[in-house]
Amino acid sequence: MRPGRILTFARYEMRRAVARKKVLAVVGLTILIDTVPYYALAGAGLSLVPASYHPYLWVVGVFVPQAFFLQFIALLIAAGSMSEEYEQGTAEMLLSKPVGRDEYFFGKFLGGYLLMVLVILLNAVLSVSSATYVFGPQGGLGILPLVLVVQAFCSLVFYSVSFMVGELVRRSSLSYILSSAVFFTSQIVGIYLSVIYSLTGQETFRLASLYLPTSPVDSLPLLLAEPSLPDTVRTLFRLGGIGAVETSAPFSAVLIAAYSISAIAIAVAYFIRADVAKRIT
């Protein structure tokens, strides 16, 4: 593989993704989510929020979107990456050029993933700046770089799964539906298993919930950040409904890597062996 070609396809994928109205709408929604709640609290009166929470309110904007919003953005960016190229007939055109299939595949994967990382950075910048403007200087920001790296790592799960689904089905609408189904099914099944475990106390149900793809994604950033943050922040997590499903950071990291690598491997194997179809209608 030639790195220059991969980067060319990565830039192409980023421009193509930004041009899609879905992604632009998601970016606009990110801006609203990370600004409106802070300014709404300011308008309602800062006295509603205990002063001890003020220096750490950035964690709300950074961690609350982790479980749902950031993962759904990853799904939205990746699900149409490959499938839309087949529908528009551009895959055959691009691969008729003197480029390798691996360069095309990994360039598109990298471009969409870099866009996802930029959304994560935007989410953090807006959260910290809004919290600082409304509630004053924020503390505990030394842990933020680690949190951002971990969030980017966690986003690989549903990004990779959605990218794989888009390559397998090669229909954008079906790709979005199936990828969303995987995500929401994991969320819902996790809730059911937690409820059943709380009612029955049977360890089997708790263990089953730990292996769902949403469990390590939701847990890893919290597991790594909480030891470096004061008890005040842990109270904020509980008030915001944020909590780690798992208790082991290494176990979560291994699961994330396993799900991501498996999805990428399946997508690569199918892409290399399958014919590049002409425009799909």
PyMOL commands that set and color helices and strands:
alter all, ss='L'
color gray80, all
select helices_A, chain A and resi 3-19+21-44+46-48+51-56+58-66+69-79+83-88+90-95+101-135+141-154+156-169+172-200+203-210+214-228+231-239+249-273
alter helices_A, ss='H'
color red, helices_A
deselect
rebuild
show_as cartoon
